[in-house]
Amino acid sequence: MTDKEARKQIRALVEQENPQLLTSLDATKRNQVLDTIGRLMHREVSVSHAEFRSGPLPSPEEMIRYNDAAPNLADRIVRMVEKQQDHRMEMESLVITSQQKQGAFGQIIGAGLVVLLIAAGCFTAYIGAQGVAGTIFATTILGVAGLYGIGKVVQKKDLQRKNK
């Protein structure tokens, strides 16, 4: 659209909104007002069409400009992002696998200790030390129950933190 066509459309819009506004101005002032409105409208259109993006890759238009600057630059950028994503996924997988192994190992050790303490309590009861056996059983039961309760509290806090 040419400046003349744009000025004509702006004039029609202004006259539609306020018919007396432009007729009260001399030709120079009228042209200045129409030019100013045109610039403001152009600026508003530019701002309203501004693109805001978030992510690892530039927009397609930027990729084209990158390729214009250096051959295959856009392809190298895409490969770099893909490589970084593969690395991140591999690291997350390693961390999850490690955490699962640690959890399983901890449960095995804990179960072994409970069995050992129960055996110790049974043995002490068998040899006639019922007071010591009672203490071993009580502390074992309270310890397991306490760890279970603490685990549930920690699990609930982690879930709340993740949901924020």
LOKOLPA-100044 format. One line per field, with one value per atom (N, C-alpha, C): residue in one letter; x, y, z. Coordinates in steps of 0.1 Angstrom, whole numbers. Atoms other than C-alpha are relative to their C-alpha. Example, Ala and Ser with C-alpha at 12.3 -4.5 7.8 and 13.67 -1.06 7.14 Angstrom:
BEGIN
residu [a,a,a,s,s,s]
x [9,123,9,-9,137,-8]
y [-12,-45,12,-11,-11,11]
z [0,78,0,0,71,8]
This chain:
BEGIN
residu [m,m,m,t,t,t,d,d,d,k,k,k,e,e,e,a,a,a,r,r,r,k,k,k,q,q,q,i,i,i,r,r,r,a,a,a,l,l,l,v,v,v,e,e,e,q,q,q,e,e,e,n,n,n,p,p,p,q,q,q,l,l,l,l,l,l,t,t,t,s,s,s,l,l,l,d,d,d,a,a,a,t,t,t,k,k,k,r,r,r,n,n,n,q,q,q,v,v,v,l,l,l,d,d,d,t,t,t,i,i,i,g,g,g,r,r,r,l,l,l,m,m,m,h,h,h,r,r,r,e,e,e,v,v,v,s,s,s,v,v,v,s,s,s,h,h,h,a,a,a,e,e,e,f,f,f,r,r,r,s,s,s,g,g,g,p,p,p,l,l,l,p,p,p,s,s,s,p,p,p,e,e,e,e,e,e,m,m,m,i,i,i,r,r,r,y,y,y,n,n,n,d,d,d,a,a,a,a,a,a,p,p,p,n,n,n,l,l,l,a,a,a,d,d,d,r,r,r,i,i,i,v,v,v,r,r,r,m,m,m,v,v,v,e,e,e,k,k,k,q,q,q,q,q,q,d,d,d,h,h,h,r,r,r,m,m,m,e,e,e,m,m,m,e,e,e,s,s,s,l,l,l,v,v,v,i,i,i,t,t,t,s,s,s,q,q,q,q,q,q,k,k,k,q,q,q,g,g,g,a,a,a,f,f,f,g,g,g,q,q,q,i,i,i,i,i,i,g,g,g,a,a,a,g,g,g,l,l,l,v,v,v,v,v,v,l,l,l,l,l,l,i,i,i,a,a,a,a,a,a,g,g,g,c,c,c,f,f,f,t,t,t,a,a,a,y,y,y,i,i,i,g,g,g,a,a,a,q,q,q,g,g,g,v,v,v,a,a,a,g,g,g,t,t,t,i,i,i,f,f,f,a,a,a,t,t,t,t,t,t,i,i,i,l,l,l,g,g,g,v,v,v,a,a,a,g,g,g,l,l,l,y,y,y,g,g,g,i,i,i,g,g,g,k,k,k,v,v,v,v,v,v,q,q,q,k,k,k,k,k,k,d,d,d,l,l,l,q,q,q,r,r,r,k,k,k,n,n,n,k,k,k]
x [8,0,9,-8,14,-4,2,16,-13,12,-12,-12,11,-35,-2,1,-27,-6,5,-34,-15,14,-67,-8,7,-78,0,0,-67,-10,9,-86,-14,13,-117,-4,2,-114,-2,1,-109,-13,13,-138,-12,11,-160,-2,1,-151,-3,2,-150,0,0,-161,5,-4,-153,15,-14,-117,9,-9,-99,-4,5,-121,4,-4,-111,15,-14,-74,4,-5,-55,7,-5,-40,13,-13,-5,-2,3,-18,-7,7,-42,9,-9,-14,10,-8,8,-8,8,-20,-2,2,-27,13,-13,10,4,-3,14,-9,9,-17,5,-5,-2,12,-12,31,-3,4,14,-7,7,-8,11,-11,23,8,-7,41,-8,9,11,-1,1,8,14,-13,46,1,-1,43,-10,10,11,4,-5,28,13,-13,60,-2,1,68,9,-7,78,1,-2,93,8,-8,107,4,-4,127,14,-14,160,3,-2,155,-5,5,152,-12,11,122,4,-4,121,6,-5,127,15,-14,158,9,-8,170,4,-3,168,11,-10,188,14,-12,214,6,-5,217,6,-6,222,13,-13,250,11,-10,268,-8,7,259,-2,4,242,1,0,243,-12,12,207,0,-1,213,9,-10,243,-7,7,221,-10,10,194,7,-7,220,5,-5,235,-11,11,201,-4,3,193,10,-11,227,-2,1,221,-13,12,186,3,-3,199,9,-9,226,-8,9,200,-8,8,178,8,-9,207,4,-3,217,-11,12,182,-2,2,180,10,-10,213,-3,4,201,-11,12,168,4,-4,185,9,-8,210,-8,9,183,-8,7,164,9,-10,195,2,-2,201,-12,13,165,-1,1,166,11,-11,200,-4,4,186,-10,10,156,5,-6,177,7,-8,200,-10,10,170,-7,7,152,10,-11,185,2,-2,189,-12,12,153,0,-1,157,11,-11,190,-4,5,174,-11,10,144,7,-7,168,7,-7,188,-10,11,155,-4,5,144,11,-11,179,0,-1,179,-12,11,144,2,-2,154,10,-9,183,-4,6,161,1,-1,168,-12,12,132,-1,-1,138,8,-9,166,-7,7,145,-11,11,115,6,-6,138,4,-4,152,-12,12,117,-7,7,103,8,-8,132,-1,1,130,-13,13,93,-2,1,95,9,-9,125,-6,6,107,-12,12,75,4,-5,94,5,-6,113,-11,12,80,-7,6,64,8,-8,93,0,0,94,-13,13,57,0,0,62,9,-9,92,-6,6,73,-11,11,43,6,-6,66,6,-5,83,-11,11,50,-6,5,38,10,-10,71,-1,1,67,-12,13,31,-1,0,40,4]
y [-12,0,12,-12,34,10,-10,64,7,-7,81,-8,9,51,-1,1,48,13,-13,85,1,-1,82,-9,9,52,6,-6,70,12,-11,101,-4,5,81,-5,5,65,12,-11,98,8,-7,115,-8,8,85,2,-1,89,14,-14,127,9,-7,145,14,-14,180,2,-2,173,5,-3,174,13,-11,201,13,-12,226,3,-3,223,4,-4,239,-13,11,215,-5,4,215,-8,6,207,-14,12,181,-11,10,163,-5,4,164,-9,9,149,-14,13,121,-8,7,113,-5,4,112,-12,12,89,-12,12,67,-6,5,64,-7,7,56,-13,12,30,-11,9,15,-6,4,14,-10,9,-2,-14,13,-29,-7,7,-36,-6,5,-40,-12,11,-61,-13,11,-84,-5,5,-88,-14,14,-124,-3,4,-137,-15,15,-172,-4,6,-195,-14,14,-226,0,1,-238,4,-3,-231,13,-13,-198,-2,1,-190,-4,4,-203,12,-11,-168,3,-2,-165,-11,11,-199,3,-4,-186,10,-10,-156,-6,7,-178,-7,7,-199,10,-10,-167,5,-4,-157,-10,10,-190,-13,12,-221,-11,11,-249,4,-4,-229,-4,4,-236,-15,14,-273,-3,2,-271,3,-4,-253,-11,11,-280,-12,12,-308,3,-3,-290,-1,1,-287,-15,14,-324,-7,7,-335,4,-5,-314,-7,6,-329,-15,14,-365,-1,1,-358,2,-2,-344,-12,12,-374,-12,11,-398,2,-3,-380,-3,2,-381,-15,14,-418,-6,5,-425,4,-4,-405,-9,8,-424,-14,14,-458,0,-1,-448,1,-2,-437,-13,12,-469,-11,10,-490,3,-4,-470,-4,4,-475,-14,15,-512,-5,4,-516,4,-4,-496,-9,9,-518,-14,13,-550,1,-2,-537,1,-2,-526,-13,13,-560,-9,9,-578,3,-5,-557,-4,4,-564,-15,14,-601,-4,2,-600,3,-5,-581,-10,10,-605,-13,12,-634,2,-3,-618,0,-1,-611,-14,14,-648,-7,7,-660,4,-5,-638,-5,6,-650,-14,15,-686,-3,2,-682,5,-4,-667,15,-14,-630,7,-6,-619,15,-15,-583,6,-4,-579,-3,4,-598,10,-10,-574,13,-13,-544,-1,1,-557,0,0,-564,13,-13,-531,11,-10,-510,-3,4,-530,5,-4,-524,15,-14,-488,7,-5,-482,-1,2,-497,9,-8,-479,15,-14,-446,3,-2,-450,1,0,-458,13,-13,-427,12,-11,-404,-1,1,-418,5,-5,-410,15,-15,-374,6,-5,-369,-1,2,-384,10,-9,-361,14,-13,-330,1,0,-340,2,-1,-344,14,-13,-310,10,-9,-293,-2,2,-309,6,-5,-298,15,-15,-261,6]
z [0,0,0,1,-10,12,-10,14,-3,4,-6,3,-3,-3,15,-14,34,6,-5,40,-3,4,21,10,-9,43,14,-13,75,1,1,64,1,0,58,15,-14,93,10,-9,110,-2,3,92,4,-5,101,15,-14,137,5,-4,139,-13,13,107,0,0,118,3,-5,130,-11,10,97,-8,7,81,7,-7,108,-1,1,99,-14,13,70,-6,7,44,6,-5,59,14,-13,94,-2,3,80,-4,5,62,12,-12,94,9,-9,115,-6,7,89,0,0,86,14,-13,124,4,-3,128,-8,8,100,6,-7,118,13,-13,151,-3,4,134,-4,5,117,12,-12,151,8,-8,168,-7,7,141,1,-2,144,13,-13,181,2,-2,179,-7,8,154,4,-5,174,5,-4,180,12,-12,214,0,0,215,12,-10,240,-4,4,233,-5,4,221,-14,14,184,-4,5,166,-9,9,145,-14,13,109,-8,7,96,4,-5,118,-6,5,106,-15,14,70,0,-1,80,4,-4,97,-12,12,65,-10,9,45,5,-6,69,-2,2,67,-4,5,47,11,-9,67,15,-14,99,7,-7,107,3,-2,102,12,-11,126,13,-12,152,4,-3,149,6,-5,153,15,-14,184,10,-9,200,2,-1,192,9,-8,207,15,-14,239,6,-5,242,3,-2,238,12,-12,264,13,-12,289,3,-2,284,5,-5,289,14,-14,321,9,-8,334,2,-1,327,9,-9,345,14,-13,375,6,-4,377,3,-2,373,13,-12,401,12,-11,424,3,-2,419,6,-6,426,15,-14,458,9,-7,469,3,-2,463,10,-9,481,14,-14,511,5,-5,513,3,-2,511,14,-13,539,12,-11,560,4,-3,556,7,-6,565,14,-14,597,8,-7,607,3,-2,602,10,-9,621,14,-13,650,6,-4,651,5,-4,652,14,-13,680,12,-10,699,4,-2,695,8,-7,706,15,-14,737,8,-7,746,3,-1,741,12,-11,765,13,-12,791,3,-2,788,-6,6,782,0,0,792,-12,12,766,-13,12,740,-2,1,747,-5,4,743,-15,14,710,-9,9,696,0,-1,708,-8,7,694,-15,14,661,-6,5,657,0,0,667,-10,11,644,-14,13,614,-2,1,621,-1,1,626,-13,13,594,-11,9,576,0,-2,590,-5,5,582,-15,14,547,-7,5,542,0,-1,554,-10,11,531,-14,13,502,-2,1,509,-3,3,510,-14,13,478,-11,10,460,1,-1,473,-7,7,461,-15,14,427,-6,5,423,0,0,430,-13]
